[in-house]
Amino acid sequence: MLEAFQDQGYVVFPGFLDKAEIDTLKAAVDRHVSAQPRRHAYEDEHIGALIWHPRVSEMVDELMGGRYVFHHIHAARHDAGMEGVSWHQDYEQYPQTNRSHLMVHVFFYLNGLNGTIGDLLFVPGSHRFATDSHALTFLGDSDLPGMVTVDDVPPGSVLIVHSGMWHARRAKPGGEDSPRWFVDASYCQSGVRWPSYRASGMLADLRGRHVAAGGTRPWLFDESQFFDAARARELSGSLEGSVLLDLPQWKTP
Ligand SMILES: [Fe+2]
């Protein structure tokens, strides 16, 4: 599994969650998508607890090979007729220059994928090349050389992908009788600071809930490993030339 992940950038666990977990999470996602006013997915008791799901954590532990931090969790219900998503990648970095540390996305397909509503597309190996996420938008969801289509996985399947992997969702007809319940959670390897949009309140809240639930991984929610992505986004618009020249190693050879 580890070798395949290093090389290809993904690993698939068909039917990973059990029936009770699937049912609880589907109900939670339904509540989340219809909540007014809108709330963040992490605020839901069950969606939040998925962040430290014991068997998922074991897999992420293996891939990270050491400490890491939680980045975000999103939940959505894809109903029939849902639009697709163009090719992009979700590795967080300003500017995109390297892939020294691992960031992963864990995709939960609560009732699987069956070729209706939307297929997951990705290009194995594409995670090795630092690419601005928006650079790929012009490709839409067109076929790319070597791409893999995921359109047949059973309920409760989990995919872990390198966040820098190019991926898309291709809209498909059908699915009027059954939407796709989808959750994605993301984690970043410790050792560098990562961009985040709302780290402080979210992390403190989750850390408290995790510990209250008997969790032993408060280090997942360490604010000090993040910086403000909004500020970074602003500043990255004013970069000039080769930013490598600003490194202390370059200044004092
Ligand atoms: Fe994505």
py3Dmol code that shows the C-alpha trace and the ligand (Angstrom):
import py3Dmol

protein = """\
ATOM      1  CA  MET A   1       0.000   0.000   0.000  1.00  0.00           C
ATOM      2  CA  LEU A   2       2.760   2.431   0.955  1.00  0.00           C
ATOM      3  CA  GLU A   3       4.779   1.743  -2.178  1.00  0.00           C
ATOM      4  CA  ALA A   4       1.735   2.122  -4.403  1.00  0.00           C
ATOM      5  CA  PHE A   5       0.885   5.391  -2.685  1.00  0.00           C
ATOM      6  CA  GLN A   6       4.432   6.752  -3.112  1.00  0.00           C
ATOM      7  CA  ASP A   7       4.370   5.944  -6.793  1.00  0.00           C
ATOM      8  CA  GLN A   8       0.746   6.471  -7.801  1.00  0.00           C
ATOM      9  CA  GLY A   9      -0.497   8.891  -5.140  1.00  0.00           C
ATOM     10  CA  TYR A  10      -3.660   7.048  -4.121  1.00  0.00           C
ATOM     11  CA  VAL A  11      -4.996   4.038  -2.302  1.00  0.00           C
ATOM     12  CA  VAL A  12      -8.544   2.609  -2.352  1.00  0.00           C
ATOM     13  CA  PHE A  13     -10.353   0.888   0.533  1.00  0.00           C
ATOM     14  CA  PRO A  14     -13.616  -0.538  -0.873  1.00  0.00           C
ATOM     15  CA  GLY A  15     -16.442  -0.833   1.654  1.00  0.00           C
ATOM     16  CA  PHE A  16     -14.257   0.471   4.489  1.00  0.00           C
ATOM     17  CA  LEU A  17     -17.014   1.876   6.734  1.00  0.00           C
ATOM     18  CA  ASP A  18     -19.645  -0.426   8.221  1.00  0.00           C
ATOM     19  CA  LYS A  19     -23.405  -0.125   7.792  1.00  0.00           C
ATOM     20  CA  ALA A  20     -24.021   1.657  11.112  1.00  0.00           C
ATOM     21  CA  GLU A  21     -21.277   4.225  10.378  1.00  0.00           C
ATOM     22  CA  ILE A  22     -22.621   4.817   6.873  1.00  0.00           C
ATOM     23  CA  ASP A  23     -26.196   5.347   8.105  1.00  0.00           C
ATOM     24  CA  THR A  24     -25.133   7.718  10.890  1.00  0.00           C
ATOM     25  CA  LEU A  25     -22.981   9.778   8.525  1.00  0.00           C
ATOM     26  CA  LYS A  26     -25.568   9.917   5.739  1.00  0.00           C
ATOM     27  CA  ALA A  27     -28.101  11.321   8.204  1.00  0.00           C
ATOM     28  CA  ALA A  28     -25.492  13.794   9.466  1.00  0.00           C
ATOM     29  CA  VAL A  29     -24.695  14.977   5.918  1.00  0.00           C
ATOM     30  CA  ASP A  30     -28.424  15.399   5.202  1.00  0.00           C
ATOM     31  CA  ARG A  31     -28.782  17.553   8.318  1.00  0.00           C
ATOM     32  CA  HIS A  32     -25.642  19.494   7.388  1.00  0.00           C
ATOM     33  CA  VAL A  33     -26.703  20.348   3.817  1.00  0.00           C
ATOM     34  CA  SER A  34     -30.184  21.503   4.862  1.00  0.00           C
ATOM     35  CA  ALA A  35     -29.142  23.434   7.997  1.00  0.00           C
ATOM     36  CA  GLN A  36     -30.184  27.103   8.116  1.00  0.00           C
ATOM     37  CA  PRO A  37     -28.201  29.179   8.743  1.00  0.00           C
ATOM     38  CA  ARG A  38     -25.406  27.235   7.070  1.00  0.00           C
ATOM     39  CA  ARG A  39     -22.820  25.765   9.390  1.00  0.00           C
ATOM     40  CA  HIS A  40     -19.365  24.252   8.891  1.00  0.00           C
ATOM     41  CA  ALA A  41     -19.256  20.485   8.488  1.00  0.00           C
ATOM     42  CA  TYR A  42     -16.805  20.071  11.400  1.00  0.00           C
ATOM     43  CA  GLU A  43     -19.439  21.465  13.774  1.00  0.00           C
ATOM     44  CA  ASP A  44     -21.615  18.381  13.301  1.00  0.00           C
ATOM     45  CA  GLU A  45     -20.965  15.806  16.034  1.00  0.00           C
ATOM     46  CA  HIS A  46     -20.635  12.802  13.711  1.00  0.00           C
ATOM     47  CA  ILE A  47     -18.886  14.481  10.795  1.00  0.00           C
ATOM     48  CA  GLY A  48     -16.406  16.040  13.239  1.00  0.00           C
ATOM     49  CA  ALA A  49     -15.721  12.686  14.899  1.00  0.00           C
ATOM     50  CA  LEU A  50     -14.847  11.205  11.500  1.00  0.00           C
ATOM     51  CA  ILE A  51     -11.623  13.267  11.667  1.00  0.00           C
ATOM     52  CA  TRP A  52     -10.267  10.890  14.325  1.00  0.00           C
ATOM     53  CA  HIS A  53     -12.004   7.691  13.168  1.00  0.00           C
ATOM     54  CA  PRO A  54      -9.707   4.953  14.571  1.00  0.00           C
ATOM     55  CA  ARG A  55      -9.330   2.781  11.465  1.00  0.00           C
ATOM     56  CA  VAL A  56      -8.985   5.734   9.113  1.00  0.00           C
ATOM     57  CA  SER A  57      -6.395   7.262  11.459  1.00  0.00           C
ATOM     58  CA  GLU A  58      -4.378   4.044  11.312  1.00  0.00           C
ATOM     59  CA  MET A  59      -4.165   4.351   7.529  1.00  0.00           C
ATOM     60  CA  VAL A  60      -3.237   8.034   7.622  1.00  0.00           C
ATOM     61  CA  ASP A  61      -0.613   7.273  10.310  1.00  0.00           C
ATOM     62  CA  GLU A  62       0.998   4.757   7.978  1.00  0.00           C
ATOM     63  CA  LEU A  63       1.080   7.143   5.048  1.00  0.00           C
ATOM     64  CA  MET A  64       2.416  10.076   7.077  1.00  0.00           C
ATOM     65  CA  GLY A  65       5.011   8.014   8.950  1.00  0.00           C
ATOM     66  CA  GLY A  66       5.006  10.525  11.833  1.00  0.00           C
ATOM     67  CA  ARG A  67       3.058  13.458  13.221  1.00  0.00           C
ATOM     68  CA  TYR A  68       0.594  15.460  11.144  1.00  0.00           C
ATOM     69  CA  VAL A  69      -2.206  17.968  11.559  1.00  0.00           C
ATOM     70  CA  PHE A  70      -5.829  18.091  10.487  1.00  0.00           C
ATOM     71  CA  HIS A  71      -6.557  20.682   7.781  1.00  0.00           C
ATOM     72  CA  HIS A  72     -10.303  20.621   6.990  1.00  0.00           C
ATOM     73  CA  ILE A  73     -13.393  18.500   6.543  1.00  0.00           C
ATOM     74  CA  HIS A  74     -16.216  19.109   4.050  1.00  0.00           C
ATOM     75  CA  ALA A  75     -19.501  17.280   3.547  1.00  0.00           C
ATOM     76  CA  ALA A  76     -21.831  17.397   0.554  1.00  0.00           C
ATOM     77  CA  ARG A  77     -24.716  15.607  -1.037  1.00  0.00           C
ATOM     78  CA  HIS A  78     -24.465  15.289  -4.803  1.00  0.00           C
ATOM     79  CA  ASP A  79     -27.989  15.091  -6.190  1.00  0.00           C
ATOM     80  CA  ALA A  80     -28.984  14.048  -9.721  1.00  0.00           C
ATOM     81  CA  GLY A  81     -28.067  16.717 -12.269  1.00  0.00           C
ATOM     82  CA  MET A  82     -25.213  18.065 -10.150  1.00  0.00           C
ATOM     83  CA  GLU A  83     -22.542  19.925 -12.132  1.00  0.00           C
ATOM     84  CA  GLY A  84     -19.062  18.464 -12.436  1.00  0.00           C
ATOM     85  CA  VAL A  85     -15.800  19.975 -11.215  1.00  0.00           C
ATOM     86  CA  SER A  86     -12.929  20.781 -13.590  1.00  0.00           C
ATOM     87  CA  TRP A  87      -9.459  19.343 -13.190  1.00  0.00           C
ATOM     88  CA  HIS A  88      -7.637  20.802 -10.192  1.00  0.00           C
ATOM     89  CA  GLN A  89      -5.424  19.832  -7.297  1.00  0.00           C
ATOM     90  CA  ASP A  90      -5.853  20.736  -3.615  1.00  0.00           C
ATOM     91  CA  TYR A  91      -2.329  20.822  -2.189  1.00  0.00           C
ATOM     92  CA  GLU A  92      -2.058  23.916   0.018  1.00  0.00           C
ATOM     93  CA  GLN A  93       1.044  26.024  -0.666  1.00  0.00           C
ATOM     94  CA  TYR A  94       1.860  29.668  -1.536  1.00  0.00           C
ATOM     95  CA  PRO A  95       3.277  29.800  -4.145  1.00  0.00           C
ATOM     96  CA  GLN A  96       3.154  26.236  -5.471  1.00  0.00           C
ATOM     97  CA  THR A  97       6.806  25.252  -5.746  1.00  0.00           C
ATOM     98  CA  ASN A  98       7.474  21.811  -4.235  1.00  0.00           C
ATOM     99  CA  ARG A  99       5.965  18.728  -2.603  1.00  0.00           C
ATOM    100  CA  SER A 100       8.465  18.251   0.249  1.00  0.00           C
ATOM    101  CA  HIS A 101       5.768  17.342   2.809  1.00  0.00           C
ATOM    102  CA  LEU A 102       2.740  15.156   2.403  1.00  0.00           C
ATOM    103  CA  MET A 103      -0.822  16.432   2.367  1.00  0.00           C
ATOM    104  CA  VAL A 104      -3.620  13.922   1.830  1.00  0.00           C
ATOM    105  CA  HIS A 105      -7.333  14.055   1.176  1.00  0.00           C
ATOM    106  CA  VAL A 106      -9.494  11.230   2.471  1.00  0.00           C
ATOM    107  CA  PHE A 107     -12.600  10.808   0.304  1.00  0.00           C
ATOM    108  CA  PHE A 108     -15.563   9.027   1.888  1.00  0.00           C
ATOM    109  CA  TYR A 109     -18.197   7.737  -0.551  1.00  0.00           C
ATOM    110  CA  LEU A 110     -20.943   6.849   1.888  1.00  0.00           C
ATOM    111  CA  ASN A 111     -23.069   5.056  -0.685  1.00  0.00           C
ATOM    112  CA  GLY A 112     -20.268   4.377  -3.128  1.00  0.00           C
ATOM    113  CA  LEU A 113     -20.079   5.380  -6.774  1.00  0.00           C
ATOM    114  CA  ASN A 114     -22.019   3.661  -9.569  1.00  0.00           C
ATOM    115  CA  GLY A 115     -21.538   5.735 -12.697  1.00  0.00           C
ATOM    116  CA  THR A 116     -24.465   8.081 -12.062  1.00  0.00           C
ATOM    117  CA  ILE A 117     -24.382  11.766 -11.011  1.00  0.00           C
ATOM    118  CA  GLY A 118     -20.592  12.121 -10.992  1.00  0.00           C
ATOM    119  CA  ASP A 119     -17.450  10.023 -11.520  1.00  0.00           C
ATOM    120  CA  LEU A 120     -14.156  10.709  -9.791  1.00  0.00           C
ATOM    121  CA  LEU A 121     -11.298  11.154 -12.272  1.00  0.00           C
ATOM    122  CA  PHE A 122      -7.643  11.424 -11.340  1.00  0.00           C
ATOM    123  CA  VAL A 123      -4.214  11.116 -12.938  1.00  0.00           C
ATOM    124  CA  PRO A 124      -1.912   8.773 -10.963  1.00  0.00           C
ATOM    125  CA  GLY A 125       1.557  10.240 -10.489  1.00  0.00           C
ATOM    126  CA  SER A 126       0.438  13.821 -11.174  1.00  0.00           C
ATOM    127  CA  HIS A 127       0.967  14.691  -7.485  1.00  0.00           C
ATOM    128  CA  ARG A 128       4.722  14.857  -8.034  1.00  0.00           C
ATOM    129  CA  PHE A 129       4.534  18.075 -10.059  1.00  0.00           C
ATOM    130  CA  ALA A 130       3.874  21.360  -8.294  1.00  0.00           C
ATOM    131  CA  THR A 131       1.083  23.015 -10.266  1.00  0.00           C
ATOM    132  CA  ASP A 132      -1.118  25.977  -9.492  1.00  0.00           C
ATOM    133  CA  SER A 133      -4.595  24.547  -8.899  1.00  0.00           C
ATOM    134  CA  HIS A 134      -6.235  26.993 -11.315  1.00  0.00           C
ATOM    135  CA  ALA A 135      -3.761  26.160 -14.082  1.00  0.00           C
ATOM    136  CA  LEU A 136      -5.820  23.067 -14.906  1.00  0.00           C
ATOM    137  CA  THR A 137      -9.291  24.617 -15.056  1.00  0.00           C
ATOM    138  CA  PHE A 138      -9.137  25.096 -18.832  1.00  0.00           C
ATOM    139  CA  LEU A 139      -9.063  21.308 -19.210  1.00  0.00           C
ATOM    140  CA  GLY A 140     -12.634  21.036 -17.915  1.00  0.00           C
ATOM    141  CA  ASP A 141     -13.256  17.339 -17.239  1.00  0.00           C
ATOM    142  CA  SER A 142     -11.817  16.127 -20.551  1.00  0.00           C
ATOM    143  CA  ASP A 143      -9.934  12.810 -20.767  1.00  0.00           C
ATOM    144  CA  LEU A 144      -6.265  13.071 -19.800  1.00  0.00           C
ATOM    145  CA  PRO A 145      -3.547  10.516 -20.643  1.00  0.00           C
ATOM    146  CA  GLY A 146      -3.303   7.828 -17.958  1.00  0.00           C
ATOM    147  CA  MET A 147      -6.321   9.006 -16.003  1.00  0.00           C
ATOM    148  CA  VAL A 148      -8.280   6.633 -13.776  1.00  0.00           C
ATOM    149  CA  THR A 149     -12.084   6.771 -13.590  1.00  0.00           C
ATOM    150  CA  VAL A 150     -13.693   5.717 -10.309  1.00  0.00           C
ATOM    151  CA  ASP A 151     -17.327   4.874 -11.053  1.00  0.00           C
ATOM    152  CA  ASP A 152     -17.836   1.547  -9.304  1.00  0.00           C
ATOM    153  CA  VAL A 153     -17.070   1.340  -5.578  1.00  0.00           C
ATOM    154  CA  PRO A 154     -19.399  -0.082  -2.903  1.00  0.00           C
ATOM    155  CA  PRO A 155     -21.005   1.911  -0.054  1.00  0.00           C
ATOM    156  CA  GLY A 156     -18.602   3.055   2.650  1.00  0.00           C
ATOM    157  CA  SER A 157     -15.593   3.134   0.342  1.00  0.00           C
ATOM    158  CA  VAL A 158     -12.660   5.336   1.285  1.00  0.00           C
ATOM    159  CA  LEU A 159     -10.002   6.681  -1.075  1.00  0.00           C
ATOM    160  CA  ILE A 160      -6.908   8.384   0.227  1.00  0.00           C
ATOM    161  CA  VAL A 161      -5.215  10.588  -2.360  1.00  0.00           C
ATOM    162  CA  HIS A 162      -2.163  12.830  -2.291  1.00  0.00           C
ATOM    163  CA  SER A 163      -3.736  16.294  -2.217  1.00  0.00           C
ATOM    164  CA  GLY A 164      -1.532  17.371  -5.121  1.00  0.00           C
ATOM    165  CA  MET A 165      -3.033  14.698  -7.371  1.00  0.00           C
ATOM    166  CA  TRP A 166      -4.897  16.179 -10.339  1.00  0.00           C
ATOM    167  CA  HIS A 167      -8.550  15.228 -10.077  1.00  0.00           C
ATOM    168  CA  ALA A 168     -11.986  16.160 -11.392  1.00  0.00           C
ATOM    169  CA  ARG A 169     -15.632  15.162 -11.070  1.00  0.00           C
ATOM    170  CA  ARG A 170     -17.330  14.353 -14.353  1.00  0.00           C
ATOM    171  CA  ALA A 171     -21.095  14.873 -14.330  1.00  0.00           C
ATOM    172  CA  LYS A 172     -23.090  11.800 -15.373  1.00  0.00           C
ATOM    173  CA  PRO A 173     -26.804  11.295 -16.064  1.00  0.00           C
ATOM    174  CA  GLY A 174     -29.031   9.289 -13.747  1.00  0.00           C
ATOM    175  CA  GLY A 175     -29.127   8.919  -9.993  1.00  0.00           C
ATOM    176  CA  GLU A 176     -32.599  10.434  -9.501  1.00  0.00           C
ATOM    177  CA  ASP A 177     -33.384   7.617  -7.067  1.00  0.00           C
ATOM    178  CA  SER A 178     -30.244   8.005  -4.980  1.00  0.00           C
ATOM    179  CA  PRO A 179     -27.910  10.947  -4.319  1.00  0.00           C
ATOM    180  CA  ARG A 180     -24.186  10.526  -3.498  1.00  0.00           C
ATOM    181  CA  TRP A 181     -23.289  11.319   0.080  1.00  0.00           C
ATOM    182  CA  PHE A 182     -19.717  12.585   0.182  1.00  0.00           C
ATOM    183  CA  VAL A 183     -17.314  13.672   2.915  1.00  0.00           C
ATOM    184  CA  ASP A 184     -13.691  14.669   2.474  1.00  0.00           C
ATOM    185  CA  ALA A 185     -11.137  15.241   5.214  1.00  0.00           C
ATOM    186  CA  SER A 186      -7.616  16.497   4.793  1.00  0.00           C
ATOM    187  CA  TYR A 187      -4.366  16.174   6.762  1.00  0.00           C
ATOM    188  CA  CYS A 188      -0.892  17.750   6.485  1.00  0.00           C
ATOM    189  CA  GLN A 189       2.451  16.240   7.496  1.00  0.00           C
ATOM    190  CA  SER A 190       4.187  18.097  10.317  1.00  0.00           C
ATOM    191  CA  GLY A 191       7.508  19.807   9.651  1.00  0.00           C
ATOM    192  CA  VAL A 192       6.384  22.862   7.689  1.00  0.00           C
ATOM    193  CA  ARG A 193       3.640  25.404   8.398  1.00  0.00           C
ATOM    194  CA  TRP A 194       0.537  25.093   6.229  1.00  0.00           C
ATOM    195  CA  PRO A 195      -1.948  27.687   4.929  1.00  0.00           C
ATOM    196  CA  SER A 196      -5.334  27.653   6.617  1.00  0.00           C
ATOM    197  CA  TYR A 197      -8.451  29.798   6.326  1.00  0.00           C
ATOM    198  CA  ARG A 198     -10.073  29.438   9.733  1.00  0.00           C
ATOM    199  CA  ALA A 199      -7.641  27.407  11.773  1.00  0.00           C
ATOM    200  CA  SER A 200      -7.880  28.886  15.236  1.00  0.00           C
ATOM    201  CA  GLY A 201     -11.571  28.599  16.176  1.00  0.00           C
ATOM    202  CA  MET A 202     -12.065  25.322  14.371  1.00  0.00           C
ATOM    203  CA  LEU A 203      -8.967  23.646  15.787  1.00  0.00           C
ATOM    204  CA  ALA A 204      -9.672  24.704  19.369  1.00  0.00           C
ATOM    205  CA  ASP A 205     -13.251  23.476  19.083  1.00  0.00           C
ATOM    206  CA  LEU A 206     -12.245  20.114  17.598  1.00  0.00           C
ATOM    207  CA  ARG A 207      -9.399  19.634  20.085  1.00  0.00           C
ATOM    208  CA  GLY A 208     -11.831  20.140  22.954  1.00  0.00           C
ATOM    209  CA  ARG A 209     -14.374  17.717  21.513  1.00  0.00           C
ATOM    210  CA  HIS A 210     -11.688  15.152  20.679  1.00  0.00           C
ATOM    211  CA  VAL A 211     -10.282  15.155  24.209  1.00  0.00           C
ATOM    212  CA  ALA A 212     -13.781  15.135  25.748  1.00  0.00           C
ATOM    213  CA  ALA A 213     -14.543  12.018  23.685  1.00  0.00           C
ATOM    214  CA  GLY A 214     -11.492  10.290  25.154  1.00  0.00           C
ATOM    215  CA  GLY A 215      -9.271  11.022  22.139  1.00  0.00           C
ATOM    216  CA  THR A 216      -5.509  10.750  22.536  1.00  0.00           C
ATOM    217  CA  ARG A 217      -4.464  12.871  19.549  1.00  0.00           C
ATOM    218  CA  PRO A 218      -4.836  16.525  20.549  1.00  0.00           C
ATOM    219  CA  TRP A 219      -1.722  17.179  18.432  1.00  0.00           C
ATOM    220  CA  LEU A 220      -3.928  16.828  15.338  1.00  0.00           C
ATOM    221  CA  PHE A 221      -5.294  20.279  16.141  1.00  0.00           C
ATOM    222  CA  ASP A 222      -2.126  22.349  16.631  1.00  0.00           C
ATOM    223  CA  GLU A 223      -2.666  25.983  15.585  1.00  0.00           C
ATOM    224  CA  SER A 224       1.079  26.700  15.556  1.00  0.00           C
ATOM    225  CA  GLN A 225       1.521  24.596  12.409  1.00  0.00           C
ATOM    226  CA  PHE A 226      -0.594  26.943  10.277  1.00  0.00           C
ATOM    227  CA  PHE A 227      -0.415  30.446   8.830  1.00  0.00           C
ATOM    228  CA  ASP A 228      -3.108  32.725   7.459  1.00  0.00           C
ATOM    229  CA  ALA A 229      -3.899  31.667   3.887  1.00  0.00           C
ATOM    230  CA  ALA A 230      -5.889  34.809   3.106  1.00  0.00           C
ATOM    231  CA  ARG A 231      -2.833  36.983   3.778  1.00  0.00           C
ATOM    232  CA  ALA A 232      -0.599  34.587   1.829  1.00  0.00           C
ATOM    233  CA  ARG A 233      -2.958  34.740  -1.142  1.00  0.00           C
ATOM    234  CA  GLU A 234      -2.800  38.547  -1.105  1.00  0.00           C
ATOM    235  CA  LEU A 235       0.982  38.633  -0.899  1.00  0.00           C
ATOM    236  CA  SER A 236       1.520  35.958  -3.534  1.00  0.00           C
ATOM    237  CA  GLY A 237       0.024  38.358  -6.073  1.00  0.00           C
ATOM    238  CA  SER A 238       2.989  40.673  -5.544  1.00  0.00           C
ATOM    239  CA  LEU A 239       5.805  38.140  -5.955  1.00  0.00           C
ATOM    240  CA  GLU A 240       8.537  39.034  -8.405  1.00  0.00           C
ATOM    241  CA  GLY A 241      11.059  36.835 -10.157  1.00  0.00           C
ATOM    242  CA  SER A 242      12.662  33.790  -8.569  1.00  0.00           C
ATOM    243  CA  VAL A 243      11.590  33.771  -4.918  1.00  0.00           C
ATOM    244  CA  LEU A 244      14.363  31.226  -4.288  1.00  0.00           C
ATOM    245  CA  LEU A 245      16.751  34.193  -4.231  1.00  0.00           C
ATOM    246  CA  ASP A 246      15.183  35.289  -0.927  1.00  0.00           C
ATOM    247  CA  LEU A 247      16.346  32.145   0.879  1.00  0.00           C
ATOM    248  CA  PRO A 248      19.031  32.667   3.536  1.00  0.00           C
ATOM    249  CA  GLN A 249      21.046  29.809   1.961  1.00  0.00           C
ATOM    250  CA  TRP A 250      21.261  31.761  -1.259  1.00  0.00           C
ATOM    251  CA  LYS A 251      22.214  35.011   0.459  1.00  0.00           C
ATOM    252  CA  THR A 252      25.061  33.360   2.420  1.00  0.00           C
ATOM    253  CA  PRO A 253      26.463  30.565   0.257  1.00  0.00           C
TER     254      PRO A 253
END
"""
ligand_1 = """\
1
LIG
Fe -10.701 18.612 -5.047
"""
view = py3Dmol.view(width=600, height=400)
view.addModel(protein, "pdb")
view.setStyle({"model": 0}, {"cartoon": {"style": "trace"}})
view.addModel(ligand_1, "xyz")
view.setStyle({"model": 1}, {"stick": {}})
view.zoomTo()
view.show()
